[in-house]
Amino acid sequence: MNNRIAKFISILMIASIVMTAAPETLGGDNTAKAGIRADVSAGGTTASDDTAAPDEPEDYTEADSSIDNAAQKLRNAVKSFKSKITITLDKPYYDKTGFGYNDLSKKIRDKAFEHTGKPGEGDYLQWTLSDINCTAWGTGNYWNKIQFTMKYNVTKSQDDEAKKKADTIISSLKLDGKKNYDKIKAIYDYIAKNVTYYKSSAGTTGVSYAMYGALCKKQASSNGVVLAIYYMALKAGIDCRIISGSLEGNSYVWNIIKLGGEYYYLDATGDLGEKNYNYFLKCPRSMGQYLPDYVYTTDSFKKKYPMATMDYYLKIATPTPTEIPIPSPKKVEYTMKEEEGSITVVCGDKIMLHMPDLPHSSIEWTSTNPNVYKFLDDCANMAGQTKVTVIYYDASNKDADGNPGQTRMSVDITVLYKDVTKSSDFWYAPTNYLTAKDVVKGYENQTLFKPGNDCTRAQMLTFMWRLAGSPNPKSKTCQFTDVKEGEYYYKPVLWAVENGITTGYDDGTFRPKTVCTRAQTVTFLWRMAGKPSPKSSTNNFNDVKTTDYFYKATLWASEKKILAGYDDGTFRPQGLCLRRQMVTFLYKYDKYVNKKG
């Protein structure tokens, strides 16, 4: 409580709290989104134009006995763009600490702005407000009145105009009878084509923060964009929510949309003016830099809004996954000979090496990597390469120095992972090459590679570190709060920071378990190469802009034949990097940059 309140606390208790629509800013480290500018908002202020609601007589209500009734009255007041409403409780609320009204008013607000599925309620009301103040008063330790004071980003007439515009647009899109995917795509396309991003002046809110800005003025911040998506999606019969959180450490908002029983991330702001769908119907892990506020991460929210685990376009384009058939172990027989030979087997295969009948007094067997195969084990134990050598010593045939004569025979043995056996797969050669170099490791005692698994940021830097020779970093301490000593990626992360390969995120984290995006992958490799300037200024990808942090890295990687892209001319920078893609990137880097392989 402030001093003024404390002075009169013995006879009157008054306090207030403020709920403000989160300001949005954008920027950050190596995953900053291009095309979106910083947008700063000061809560509690209104626009300098005519958007502020005029003062109105204070609106009192009769006594309410329940939070539900109080919430309904607050909801109706906000829908009517009232500036004040005072709710009288029929039973005074006992508050021993003087701060309990915070909890009571929060329950009323939460109930007033809960998601009802109606376009003009729920998130729409909450994000049309620029702020809402709460004041409570009573006698002694008892409250009997709560007053809410509201300010809005637009006037009621402007909001009414925006709703009429939304209805007109929906009618023009002719959504009746269409599937939900086609409906949301039509709405998304309209917003991306017709709305431009508006950067407001510091310390102001206003129409750009409302649906009115997006649909009537055709300029909006992400707040205005998400409100338009929310309203129009619900009007079209598709469930939608507005999610607040952070992007690269800065406050931000986006939508989630329900399709086929699951919810997908939708950030139309990122695709304004674009012809691509970089932020359309994505699963949360594909947009790992988007961090929702706590309320959207609770078990109760996840149960009510189950999130998709795969991007929608991947889901509809990918056949039902089937398990990779694991070949049955087989017996591989090989007779040693004086010419060096080679054989390729699969983990679990029996290897029978036969010795020719030669004069000898003793025989010696060696294996350069006995973990892969050791003579007399007769089994390919794990993926990798080894050279097995047999030496025949013949004491009856001594050389000039009196040493027994020797006959040396060897065979190179390549042991494949059980799930990487088809030479036609593009990741076949890269996987086996990098495994032989001890750059990549597999699962289940090095018998499975799991090429379809996601590649995390920790894994990517670890593999790059090993490709560089596993150098010891100069530093002993890590600047990232989520990278602890003892983790397998501790040294690789220290090395990567020292070499300018990663700078982490603005909040001081590295996020080792976040899946590495394709944009991050090529950027890491480009930085490892010393940030060379690309020779060409020609961009082969229609979804890579000159303002993207990965622009030079993408052009360079394309020149070096590290990156090929997709048949539709896209790079898909926010796509997840799978282990099979990761080994291919590293294999090509070693071949075309290191001139090895």
CORDAZI-V797459 format. One record per residue. N is the residue number from 1. RES is the residue in one letter. NEAR is the number of other ideal C-beta (glycine too) atoms within 12 Angstrom. D_LAST is the distance of its C-alpha to the last C-alpha in whole Angstrom. Layout:
N;RES;NEAR;D_LAST / N;RES;NEAR;D_LAST
This chain:
1;M;23;70 / 2;N;12;71 / 3;N;8;74 / 4;R;12;76 / 5;I;21;76 / 6;A;15;76 / 7;K;13;79 / 8;F;17;81 / 9;I;22;79 / 10;S;12;82 / 11;I;14;84 / 12;L;24;81 / 13;M;34;77 / 14;I;27;75 / 15;A;31;71 / 16;S;26;68 / 17;I;29;65 / 18;V;24;63 / 19;M;32;60 / 20;T;27;58 / 21;A;42;55 / 22;A;35;52 / 23;P;31;51 / 24;E;41;48 / 25;T;29;45 / 26;L;34;41 / 27;G;26;39 / 28;G;27;36 / 29;D;29;33 / 30;N;35;30 / 31;T;38;31 / 32;A;32;34 / 33;K;41;35 / 34;A;32;36 / 35;G;29;39 / 36;I;37;41 / 37;R;23;43 / 38;A;25;45 / 39;D;39;48 / 40;V;25;51 / 41;S;38;54 / 42;A;24;57 / 43;G;25;58 / 44;G;24;62 / 45;T;27;62 / 46;T;33;63 / 47;A;31;62 / 48;S;15;64 / 49;D;20;65 / 50;D;17;67 / 51;T;35;65 / 52;A;28;67 / 53;A;30;69 / 54;P;17;73 / 55;D;15;75 / 56;E;20;77 / 57;P;11;79 / 58;E;19;78 / 59;D;25;78 / 60;Y;19;79 / 61;T;28;79 / 62;E;14;81 / 63;A;19;81 / 64;D;28;77 / 65;S;16;77 / 66;S;18;74 / 67;I;25;70 / 68;D;17;70 / 69;N;22;73 / 70;A;38;72 / 71;A;33;68 / 72;Q;24;70 / 73;K;33;72 / 74;L;43;69 / 75;R;34;67 / 76;N;22;70 / 77;A;36;71 / 78;V;40;67 / 79;K;30;67 / 80;S;23;70 / 81;F;33;69 / 82;K;32;72 / 83;S;30;71 / 84;K;29;73 / 85;I;39;74 / 86;T;30;76 / 87;I;42;76 / 88;T;26;79 / 89;L;32;78 / 90;D;16;81 / 91;K;15;80 / 92;P;24;79 / 93;Y;34;76 / 94;Y;19;76 / 95;D;29;74 / 96;K;13;74 / 97;T;15;72 / 98;G;26;72 / 99;F;21;69 / 100;G;24;69 / 101;Y;39;69 / 102;N;25;66 / 103;D;20;65 / 104;L;34;68 / 105;S;38;67 / 106;K;26;63 / 107;K;23;64 / 108;I;39;66 / 109;R;36;63 / 110;D;22;61 / 111;K;27;63 / 112;A;38;64 / 113;F;36;61 / 114;E;26;59 / 115;H;29;57 / 116;T;22;60 / 117;G;21;58 / 118;K;22;61 / 119;P;33;59 / 120;G;33;61 / 121;E;27;61 / 122;G;30;59 / 123;D;38;56 / 124;Y;45;58 / 125;L;41;61 / 126;Q;39;59 / 127;W;48;56 / 128;T;48;59 / 129;L;43;61 / 130;S;43;60 / 131;D;35;61 / 132;I;39;64 / 133;N;26;66 / 134;C;36;68 / 135;T;29;71 / 136;A;40;73 / 137;W;31;77 / 138;G;29;80 / 139;T;20;82 / 140;G;19;81 / 141;N;22;78 / 142;Y;21;79 / 143;W;36;77 / 144;N;27;79 / 145;K;32;77 / 146;I;47;74 / 147;Q;37;73 / 148;F;43;70 / 149;T;32;70 / 150;M;42;67 / 151;K;37;65 / 152;Y;43;63 / 153;N;47;61 / 154;V;42;63 / 155;T;29;67 / 156;K;28;68 / 157;S;19;69 / 158;Q;34;65 / 159;D;37;64 / 160;D;22;66 / 161;E;22;65 / 162;A;37;61 / 163;K;32;62 / 164;K;20;64 / 165;K;30;61 / 166;A;36;59 / 167;D;22;61 / 168;T;17;61 / 169;I;32;57 / 170;I;30;57 / 171;S;16;60 / 172;S;16;58 / 173;L;28;55 / 174;K;14;57 / 175;L;26;55 / 176;D;15;58 / 177;G;11;56 / 178;K;18;53 / 179;K;17;50 / 180;N;26;49 / 181;Y;26;46 / 182;D;19;47 / 183;K;31;50 / 184;I;41;48 / 185;K;31;45 / 186;A;28;48 / 187;I;42;49 / 188;Y;42;46 / 189;D;25;46 / 190;Y;33;49 / 191;I;45;48 / 192;A;33;45 / 193;K;19;47 / 194;N;25;50 / 195;V;39;50 / 196;T;25;48 / 197;Y;35;47 / 198;Y;33;50 / 199;K;24;50 / 200;S;36;53 / 201;S;19;55 / 202;A;15;54 / 203;G;18;57 / 204;T;28;58 / 205;T;43;58 / 206;G;38;59 / 207;V;40;59 / 208;S;42;55 / 209;Y;49;55 / 210;A;49;57 / 211;M;49;56 / 212;Y;41;59 / 213;G;41;56 / 214;A;45;54 / 215;L;37;56 / 216;C;30;59 / 217;K;29;58 / 218;K;28;54 / 219;Q;27;53 / 220;A;42;52 / 221;S;47;50 / 222;S;53;48 / 223;N;49;51 / 224;G;50;53 / 225;V;49;50 / 226;V;48;49 / 227;L;50;53 / 228;A;51;53 / 229;I;54;50 / 230;Y;46;52 / 231;Y;43;56 / 232;M;45;55 / 233;A;43;52 / 234;L;35;55 / 235;K;33;58 / 236;A;36;56 / 237;G;24;56 / 238;I;37;52 / 239;D;33;52 / 240;C;41;51 / 241;R;39;50 / 242;I;44;50 / 243;I;40;47 / 244;S;33;48 / 245;G;31;45 / 246;S;29;42 / 247;L;39;39 / 248;E;32;37 / 249;G;24;40 / 250;N;32;43 / 251;S;31;46 / 252;Y;42;45 / 253;V;45;46 / 254;W;49;45 / 255;N;50;46 / 256;I;42;45 / 257;I;43;46 / 258;K;32;47 / 259;L;35;46 / 260;G;20;46 / 261;G;13;47 / 262;E;25;44 / 263;Y;35;44 / 264;Y;46;41 / 265;Y;46;41 / 266;L;48;42 / 267;D;44;42 / 268;A;48;43 / 269;T;45;44 / 270;G;41;40 / 271;D;36;40 / 272;L;37;43 / 273;G;24;43 / 274;E;32;40 / 275;K;17;39 / 276;N;31;36 / 277;Y;31;37 / 278;N;42;34 / 279;Y;44;37 / 280;F;38;39 / 281;L;39;39 / 282;K;41;37 / 283;C;33;36 / 284;P;34;37 / 285;R;29;33 / 286;S;38;32 / 287;M;39;34 / 288;G;32;33 / 289;Q;45;35 / 290;Y;41;38 / 291;L;30;40 / 292;P;32;43 / 293;D;19;47 / 294;Y;14;48 / 295;V;22;50 / 296;Y;30;47 / 297;T;19;45 / 298;T;13;48 / 299;D;12;48 / 300;S;12;52 / 301;F;20;50 / 302;K;19;47 / 303;K;11;49 / 304;K;18;51 / 305;Y;29;48 / 306;P;21;45 / 307;M;33;42 / 308;A;30;39 / 309;T;22;36 / 310;M;29;34 / 311;D;32;35 / 312;Y;32;37 / 313;Y;27;35 / 314;L;23;33 / 315;K;23;35 / 316;I;17;37 / 317;A;12;34 / 318;T;15;32 / 319;P;8;34 / 320;T;9;35 / 321;P;12;32 / 322;T;8;32 / 323;E;11;31 / 324;I;20;27 / 325;P;11;29 / 326;I;20;28 / 327;P;21;28 / 328;S;13;30 / 329;P;19;29 / 330;K;17;30 / 331;K;17;30 / 332;V;28;27 / 333;E;16;29 / 334;Y;29;27 / 335;T;19;29 / 336;M;31;27 / 337;K;19;27 / 338;E;18;27 / 339;E;12;24 / 340;E;17;20 / 341;G;22;20 / 342;S;19;18 / 343;I;28;19 / 344;T;28;18 / 345;V;40;21 / 346;V;35;22 / 347;C;40;23 / 348;G;31;27 / 349;D;34;27 / 350;K;21;29 / 351;I;35;27 / 352;M;23;29 / 353;L;35;28 / 354;H;18;31 / 355;M;22;32 / 356;P;17;34 / 357;D;11;37 / 358;L;24;37 / 359;P;17;40 / 360;H;22;39 / 361;S;19;40 / 362;S;18;38 / 363;I;26;34 / 364;E;21;31 / 365;W;26;28 / 366;T;20;25 / 367;S;29;23 / 368;T;21;20 / 369;N;26;20 / 370;P;20;23 / 371;N;23;23 / 372;V;37;21 / 373;Y;40;23 / 374;K;23;26 / 375;F;29;28 / 376;L;15;31 / 377;D;22;30 / 378;D;22;29 / 379;C;28;28 / 380;A;41;24 / 381;N;29;25 / 382;M;37;22 / 383;A;43;18 / 384;G;39;15 / 385;Q;30;15 / 386;T;34;17 / 387;K;27;18 / 388;V;39;22 / 389;T;26;24 / 390;V;33;27 / 391;I;25;30 / 392;Y;27;33 / 393;Y;22;36 / 394;D;19;39 / 395;A;16;42 / 396;S;13;44 / 397;N;18;41 / 398;K;14;41 / 399;D;12;39 / 400;A;7;41 / 401;D;8;40 / 402;G;9;42 / 403;N;14;39 / 404;P;21;38 / 405;G;22;36 / 406;Q;25;33 / 407;T;26;31 / 408;R;23;27 / 409;M;30;25 / 410;S;28;22 / 411;V;37;20 / 412;D;26;17 / 413;I;41;18 / 414;T;37;16 / 415;V;40;18 / 416;L;39;18 / 417;Y;44;20 / 418;K;32;23 / 419;D;31;22 / 420;V;41;19 / 421;T;32;20 / 422;K;21;20 / 423;S;15;17 / 424;S;9;18 / 425;D;22;18 / 426;F;20;16 / 427;W;35;14 / 428;Y;26;14 / 429;A;26;10 / 430;P;35;9 / 431;T;41;12 / 432;N;35;11 / 433;Y;30;8 / 434;L;39;9 / 435;T;39;12 / 436;A;32;11 / 437;K;27;10 / 438;D;24;14 / 439;V;35;13 / 440;V;41;15 / 441;K;28;18 / 442;G;32;20 / 443;Y;21;24 / 444;E;18;27 / 445;N;18;25 / 446;Q;29;22 / 447;T;32;23 / 448;L;29;23 / 449;F;40;20 / 450;K;29;23 / 451;P;33;20 / 452;G;25;24 / 453;N;26;25 / 454;D;31;25 / 455;C;40;22 / 456;T;32;25 / 457;R;42;24 / 458;A;33;24 / 459;Q;37;21 / 460;M;47;19 / 461;L;46;20 / 462;T;35;19 / 463;F;42;16 / 464;M;46;15 / 465;W;35;17 / 466;R;27;15 / 467;L;38;12 / 468;A;30;14 / 469;G;16;15 / 470;S;18;18 / 471;P;18;20 / 472;N;15;24 / 473;P;26;26 / 474;K;12;29 / 475;S;19;31 / 476;K;12;33 / 477;T;16;34 / 478;C;29;33 / 479;Q;21;35 / 480;F;31;34 / 481;T;15;37 / 482;D;22;35 / 483;V;35;32 / 484;K;17;34 / 485;E;16;33 / 486;G;9;32 / 487;E;22;30 / 488;Y;21;26 / 489;Y;34;25 / 490;Y;28;28 / 491;K;29;25 / 492;P;39;23 / 493;V;40;25 / 494;L;30;27 / 495;W;31;24 / 496;A;40;23 / 497;V;29;27 / 498;E;26;27 / 499;N;25;24 / 500;G;18;26 / 501;I;35;23 / 502;T;41;26 / 503;T;27;30 / 504;G;33;31 / 505;Y;32;34 / 506;D;24;37 / 507;D;19;39 / 508;G;16;37 / 509;T;29;35 / 510;F;37;31 / 511;R;35;32 / 512;P;32;29 / 513;K;20;30 / 514;T;33;30 / 515;V;37;27 / 516;C;45;25 / 517;T;39;25 / 518;R;42;23 / 519;A;41;25 / 520;Q;45;24 / 521;T;49;20 / 522;V;48;19 / 523;T;44;22 / 524;F;47;20 / 525;L;44;17 / 526;W;37;19 / 527;R;30;21 / 528;M;37;18 / 529;A;30;17 / 530;G;14;21 / 531;K;19;22 / 532;P;18;22 / 533;S;15;24 / 534;P;27;23 / 535;K;12;24 / 536;S;15;26 / 537;S;14;29 / 538;T;13;28 / 539;N;28;28 / 540;N;23;27 / 541;F;32;28 / 542;N;20;31 / 543;D;33;31 / 544;V;38;30 / 545;K;28;33 / 546;T;17;33 / 547;T;17;34 / 548;D;34;31 / 549;Y;31;30 / 550;F;41;26 / 551;Y;29;27 / 552;K;29;25 / 553;A;39;22 / 554;T;40;22 / 555;L;31;23 / 556;W;33;20 / 557;A;42;18 / 558;S;30;19 / 559;E;27;18 / 560;K;28;15 / 561;K;18;14 / 562;I;37;14 / 563;L;37;17 / 564;A;24;19 / 565;G;26;22 / 566;Y;20;25 / 567;D;8;27 / 568;D;16;30 / 569;G;17;28 / 570;T;26;28 / 571;F;35;25 / 572;R;36;28 / 573;P;42;27 / 574;Q;40;29 / 575;G;36;27 / 576;L;36;26 / 577;C;40;22 / 578;L;32;22 / 579;R;37;19 / 580;R;32;17 / 581;Q;35;17 / 582;M;46;16 / 583;V;45;13 / 584;T;37;12 / 585;F;44;13 / 586;L;47;11 / 587;Y;35;8 / 588;K;34;9 / 589;Y;38;10 / 590;D;33;7 / 591;K;21;5 / 592;Y;22;9 / 593;V;27;10 / 594;N;22;9 / 595;K;10;7 / 596;K;17;4 / 597;G;22;0
